[in-house]
Amino acid sequence: MGAMTKEEVMQRSKEIVDFLSDKNQQAIEAGLEQHAQFLTSVAFTMGSLVGFDLKPAGYGPALRMLLEAITDGLQHAATEKGVNATFVKVVRD
C-alpha cells in the first residue's frame, strides 16, 4: 500500500474524522480527564481492530502503519496551527 497524499487521506476518512472531531470537542468541553479518556479509547479501539482483524503476522506492519499515520496527523495539525516543529521518524529495516 503506497502512501496517500494528505488530500486522499482526508477525502477517504472524512466521515470518521468528522465523527471523531465532534466527539473530541465534546470531550474537551467536559474537561481534561474526559479528553484523556477519549484519546485513550480511540487508541485502544485502533489497536483492537488490528488485533481482531489481522493474523498475528500482520500486527507489526499494521502497527507501523498506525504509528506513521499518528505521526503524520500530529505533523499536519502542528503545521496547520503554525507550530514550527518537525516530527522525525526513525525507520528500521
N, C-alpha and C positions, 0 to 999 in steps of 0.2 A: 504494500500500500504506500503510494507516494505521498509526500507532504502536500497538504492542501493550502491554498492561499488563505489569508485572513477572511477575504470576501466569501470564499467557498465554505469555510468553517461557519461563518455567521449565517449564511443562507441555509445550510443544511441543519443547523442547530437552533434556528430562530425560535421555534416553539418551545424548546426546552429552556433556552436562555431567557425568554420572556417569563415563563412559569417560575423558574428559579430566581430570577431577579425580583419578581413580585414577592415571593416567599422570603427572600433575603431582606428586602426592605421591611417587611412585617417583623422579621426577627430583630433587625436593627432598632426599630421603634420600640420593641418590647424590652430591650436592654442588652447589655454586653453578654450576660450569661446565655440568653436566648440565641443571640447571634453566634456565639461559640458553639452552642449545641446544634444549630442549623448547619454550620460548616462541617462539623464533625459527622453529622448524619449524612450529608451529601457525600463526603469522602467514604464513609462506611458503605453506603449504597453502591458507589462505583466499584469498590473492592469486592463487594458481594456479587455484583454482576459478573465480574471477571471470574470469581471462584465458582459460581454456579454454571456459567455458560461455556466455559472452556475446559479442556482436558488439562491436567497439571503441566504438560509440556508447553502449553500456551500461556501460562501465568507470567513467566519472565518477559516475553515480548509485549504482552498486554500491559504489564506494569510499566515497562519502559515507555510505551506509547502514552499512558495516562500521565506519567511524570513529565514527559515532554510537553503534553498539552497543558498541564497545570502551569509549567514554567512559561510557556508561550502566552497563556492567558494573563499571568502576572506581568509579563513584559508589556503586553498590549495595554493593559489597564494603567500601568505606570506611565507609559508613553502618552496615552490619552489624557492623563491627569497632569502632564507636563513635568513629571518626575524625571530628572536627569540621572538615570541608572540603567545599567545593563546587567541582566542575569547571565551568568556564564554556565554553560552546560559542560559537564565532564562526561565524555563518552569513552567507554572501554570496549574494545573489540574482543 
